[in-house]
Every structure is written in structure tokens, then in C-alpha cells.
Amino acid sequence: MLLALTQWLGEGIRTFNVFEYITLRAVLAAMTALFITFMLGPAMIRKLTAYKIGQSVRTDGPQTHLAKAGTPTMGGALILVSVAITTLLWGDLHNQYVWLVLISTLGFGAIGWVDDYRKVVYRNPKGLSAKAKMFWQSVIALIVAGYLWTHATTPAHTELIVPFFKQVAIPMGAFTFIVVSYLVIVGSSNAVNLTDGLDGLAIMPVVMVSSALAIFAYVAGHLVFSKYLGIPYIRGAGELAVFCAAIAGSGLAFLWFNAYPAEVFMGDVGALALGAALGTVAMIVRQELVLFVMGGVFVVEAVSVMLQVSWFKYTKRKFGEGKRILLMAPLHHHFEQKGWKETQVVVRFWIITMLLVLTGLATLKLR
């Protein structure tokens, strides 16, 4: 909306044409989202506390987490509101990709909201059933995947780009492309959700990965830069830098309240939505494998749960007694059981994510 206003003003006052630059609007988006989240955060926490929208803590988890019971949750809704408002203010509303990522993000957020609402308001520990949750996630992911396939203008827009190799790109047919898109979006969503188990653990990696994706989006949408760096040019993808910057700004502000000891938790409404946002942007800019690298912490957390559950079921069926690979899953709980303090786990996972993000960014030039 503000972009349209500045474009109108720019017809008479050339100074306003500076807002045509995506880089400026991305910076302003980050600042706007950060400001909105900072300003609304305290009031939201008070409201959640007043309505007793508190987190329930699993009794079979680390005993140190029992003190977290009752901490306000569903705070991720604040991030979504901030990101949506900021994107509508500074993004190009004529851009198809802006609306696609907003629909995907808010759609997954709605699924998480229903799940959280049932848990904390109706006191239903199961929340939204796993089948219902997967069904609606699948519907949204398949809609996004189908849209990207049908609106691809060149074969390069549907190729699987292999990082670090300049000439290696795997062509994908309709079925393969849709399956890959589905796995990336749904997988990212659930991986971030599984990671969101300690104060500040998930939100900072989301901020870092989103910031890196903003760079990839800007380059992919720039004809000269994309050609120079050897990545597909995707007309209009640069606007996603504004969206990613909004996530980064809002996420940093949310960390102020979510850092140990957390005053509020994201809940599924935030974690599912932000994971889907990262997956959707990665698919649009054709960097799904780079997302796999940069979001390595999310990947390992999700794999740790799958391995733990699979091994337990296999050994129980085979030997009559279930055995575990880790002391506790997801992986961050394993390290807690090993004696690491919560803050140690969180900061060390942040450091690892920073290294992985830098590795992902290196693929821009090391090809």
C-alpha cells in the first residue's frame, strides 16, 4: 500500500522514486515488523495471561521444563500479524509471489492456531488430530505446488538446482516437482515445529535462514545478478526479499520476549507458519537444497524424532521391548538429558545454524 502511495507521489516528486528499490523496502520492512512486534508484544502477553492461554508441558519431558507450565503460548500469532501487515505495506501487491507466500504462511498458521486453541482453551492435549493436521497441510502445500508448476515460464523454474555445481540442474516433471514441493513445504513446517521446544531455540534460526533467503530472492529476481551468479532468473521473485525481511525483523523482536526465561511461546500457530514460509520461498527461488543445508538444525531435529520413533517401534515388535537411540527426542532434549543447560543447547544450535547459513550463502559464488 505504501509502495503504491510512493509511486503516485513519485510522479510529481522524483525523490519518492527511491522506494522503488527492493533493498530499501526490505530494510524498511524489517524495521516496521520489528517495531510492530515490539509495540504489541507486551499487550499480547498480558491478554494471553489474562485469558489463561498457557502452555501445557509434557510430563515425560525434562523435569526442568515443568516450571514452564502456564507460560503464555500462541505468541506466533503476533509474528504473523506483524509480517502480514508489513508485507502489505511495503510489498508490491501486484506480485503473484507475495500473495502466494502470504496464503501459504497464513494457511499453515490457521492450522496451528486451531491446534493450539484446542489444546489450551478446550484442554484437549491432542489438539487437532494428526490426520486432520496433515490433511490440511497437504491441501495448502499441493495448491502452492500446483500453482508454481502451472505458472512456470521456463524449464529452469522447475529444475532441481544442485548447490556448488554451476551446470548441474536436474529437470523435474510435473509429478516430481509437486512431490518435491510438497515435501519441502510440509517438511519445513513440521521441522520448525519440532525444533520449537526450548526458549528461543527455533526463532533465531528462522531469522537467520529467512535473512539468507531474502538475499537469494533478491538475486533470483535481478536479471543481471542472477545471470552473473548462474542461477535462474525468476521475474518478480525479488519482492520476496521484503517478505523475508519482515520475518527477520518480527522474529528478532519476538526473541526479546521468547529468550530464556521465555515470557511467551510461539506455539504451533507460529512454528508451522514460519516453517511453511521458509519452504515456500525456497521453492519459488529454486533453492530447496540450499534450504536443506541452511536449515540443517531443523532437519536434524526432525530426523531425530523419526529415527527415535521408528527404532522404538521396530525393537518393540522384534524383541517385545522398545529401545531408544537417543535419551530423549527431539535432539535438543537429548543434550539436556546429557547435562547441557537449556541456554547452552540454544546458543550452540544458533552457532551451528549461523555456520550452515554462511555455507548456504557461499553457494551463490562457489559454483
N, C-alpha and C positions, 0 to 999 in steps of 0.2 A: 504493500500500500504506500509506504513511504517512497519506494522506488518510483512508482507512478507519479507521485507528487513532485519529486525532484526532476523527473523527466519533463513534466509540464512546466515547472519553473525554469528549467534549463533552456526552454525555447526563447525565453526573454533575457535570462541572466546566465551567461555561459559558465559561471562558477559552479552552478549546481550540476553540471555535466560530470563532475568528479565522482558523483555517486554511481555512474555507470560502471566504474571499476569494481570487479568482484572482490578484489583483495581488500578494498576499503570497506565494502559492505560486510565482508566476513569478519573483519575486526570489530566493526560496529555491532554485528550480531552477537559476537562473543561477549562484548561489554553489556549489551542490552539484556541478554539472557542471564548473565551473572547478576546484574542489578535487580532484575525481577525476582530471581530466586532468593537473593539476599533480603529483599524487602518483604516478600511474602512468607519466607521461611518461619520466622518466629510466630506469626499469627496462625499459620497452618499447624505448627506443633502444639500450640495452645488449644486449637479446636480439636485436634485428634486426641489430645489428652482429656479434654472435657467430655468428648463422646466415648471415651474409653476404647479407642481403636488401638488396642495394644497387641504386641507380638506375643504369640504363644511359643514356648520353647520346648523342643523335643526332650523328653526325659531320658532318652538313651544317648543323648549327646554329651559333650564335655560338661562336667559338673559346674565349671566356672561360668557357663552360659546361663545357668538358672537365674542369675541376678538380672539378666536382660529381660526377663518376663515382664510384660506390661509396657515396654518401651513402645511409643507410638510407631505405627507402620503405615504403609501405603503412601509414604512420602514421595515415592516416584511420580505420583500424580502431579506434584509441583513441577518436576523436571519437564514432564510432557506439556503442561500448560505453558511453561516458560519457552520451551523450544517451539511450540506451535505458534504462539504469539509473535515471537521474534522472527521466525521464518516468514510469516505472513507480512510482517512489517518491512523486512529488508530483502526478501527473496523476490524473484521475478515470477509473478503469479500466472504468467502465460507459459511458463516452462512445465512440460509434462512430467519431468523427473521430480520436481519439487512436490507436486501433488501425489506422485506415486510413493515417495518415501514417507510423506505425511500420512497417507492412508495406511501403509504398512505398519508404521510405528504406532499410530493411534489405535489401529485394529488390534494389534498384539497387546497394547496397553489395556484395551477394553476387556480382553480375555483375562489378563492378570488382575484387573480391578474386580471382576466377578469372583475370581478365585479368592482374592484377599477378603472381599466383603463377606463371603460365606464363612470364611474362617473366623474372622474377628467379630462380626456382628451376630451371625447365627450360631456362632460357637461350633461350627462343623469342622473338625480337624482335617477332613479330607478336602474341603473346599470344592472346587469344580473337579469332577471326576477326570481321571487321566484320559479316558476315551474321548470325553467331550472337549477337553483342552486340546488334545491332539487333532481332533476333527476340525475345530475352528482355526487352529494354527495352519493346518493343511489347506483349508479353503483360501485363506488370505495369501499364503505363500504361492499356491498354484495360480491364483489370479495375477499376482505380480509377475510370476514366471511366464505365464501366457502372454501378458501384455508386452514384456520385454522381447519375447520371441517374435510376436506379430509386428512389432514396431521397429525391429532391427533393420537398418537401411543398407548395411554392408555385411558380408560374411565375417569380417573382423569383429563385429559386435556380438557374435555368438561363439567365438573361439575361446578355448581354454588356454590362457597365456601362462607359460612356464617361467617362473622367476629366474633371473640370472642368465637366461639364454635368449639372445636377441631374435633369432629366427625360429624359435620353437613355439608353435601355437597349434593346439590340437582342435581341428574342426569338430563341431558338435551338431548333430541333427536335432530335430525338434524334441524327440523323446529324451535324449541325453541332456540337452540344455535344460529342459524343465525339471528333470530329476536332480541335476546338479544345483539348480537354483533353489529347489525345494529343500535340499539337504543343507545348503549354506544358510538360508534364512531361518528355517526351523532349528537347525543345529546351533546356530549362533545365539538364537533367542534362549534356548534351554541351557546352553553352556554358561551364559552370563548369569542366568537364574541360579544355577548350581553353585557358581562361584560366590554369589552374594550371601555369604554365611558369617562373615566377620565384619567388624566396624571398618568401613572404608575400603574393604578388600576389592569389591567389584567396580566401584565408581571411578577410581583413579585410572585403572587400566582402560576403562571405557573412554575417559577423557583423552588419554594418550593415543589410543587407536583411532578415535574419531578425528583428532587433530591431524594424524598422518593421512587418513583417508581424505581429509579436506585438501591436502596437497595433491594427492593422486587425482581427485576430482578436478581441481583447477588445471592440472597439466593435461588431463584427458580432454577437457573442453577447450583447450587452447591449440589452435591449428599448428602454430609454429613450434611450440614446446613439445607437443605430442609427436610431431614428425622428427624433431631432433633427438628425442629420447626413445624413439622406436616403440611407442605404444599406440593403440588405436585412437584415432580422433573421434570423439563422441560429441556431436553438436549439442550444446545445452547442458552437458554434464558439469560444467564449471560452476553452475548455480548451486550444486550440492555442497560446495565449499561453505556457503552461507549456512546451510542446514547443519553441517558437521561442526562448524564453529559455534553455533548455538548450543549444540550438545556439550561441547567442551566448556563453554562459559557457564552454562547452567550446572554442569557436573561439578565444576570447581567450587561453585557457591554451595552446592548441596553437600560437598565434602566438609564444609565448615561445620555443618550440623551432624554429619554422619561419621566424623572422625572419632576415634576412641576417647572417652566413652560416648557412644552414639546417643544423640538426643532423639533421633528418628531413623527408621529403616526405610529402604526403598520399597520393599515388598515386591510381589510378582508384577504389580502394575508398572513398576519402573524397570525391573530387570528384564522381563520378557520383551518389553517395548524397545529398550535400548539395544538389546542383542539383535532383535529383528532389524532395527535401523542400520546397524553396522553391516549386517548381512546383505540388506537390500542395496545399500550404497556400493558395497564391494562388487555385487553382481552388475550393477549399472556401469561402473567404471572398469569392469573386466579384471578385477584384482582379487578374485576369490582365494587363490592360492597364497597370495601375499597376506590376506586377512588371516589365513590359517597360521602363517608364521607370526605375524604381529600379535594375534590373539592366542598365542601358544599357552598362556596360563589358563584361559578359558577352555581350550582344547584338552589340556591335561586333566583339569578338574572334571570335565565331563567323562573322559575316558576312564578316570579312576573309579567313578561310580559304576560305569558299565562293567568294568572288569571285576569289581568287588561283588556286584550282584550276580554276574554270570558264574563266577568261580564258586560262590556260596551255593547257588542252586545246583551246579554240577556236582560238587562234592557231597552235598546232601543227598542227591539222587544216587550217586555212585557208592558212597560209604555210609549213608544213613545219618551223617553228621556234617553240617555245613562248616566250611573253613573259610577264612578271610585272608586276602592278600595284604591288606592294609590294616592298621589298628582300628581305623575308622575312616569312612568315606563321607564326603569328598576329601581330596588330598589335604586341604588345609587343616581338617580335623585330625588327620594322621600325625601331622607335625605337632599339633597341640598336645596330642597324647604322648608324643616323644619328649615333651618337656619344653617346647618353644612357647614363649609368651605370645599372646594374641598380636600384640604390636610388632613383634619380631616377624611373625608369619606375614603380616600385611605389608610391612615395609620391604621385606625381601622379595615378595611377589611383585611389588611395584618395581623394584630394581630390575628384576628379570624381564618384566614387561617393557621397560624402557630399552633394554638391550635388544629385545626382539623387534620393537618398533623401529629402532635405528637400523637393524638388519633389513627390515622390510623397505624402509626408505632408500637403503643402498641399492635396491633392485632398480631404482629409477635410472641409475647411471651404470651400474655393473651388469652389463648385458652383453 
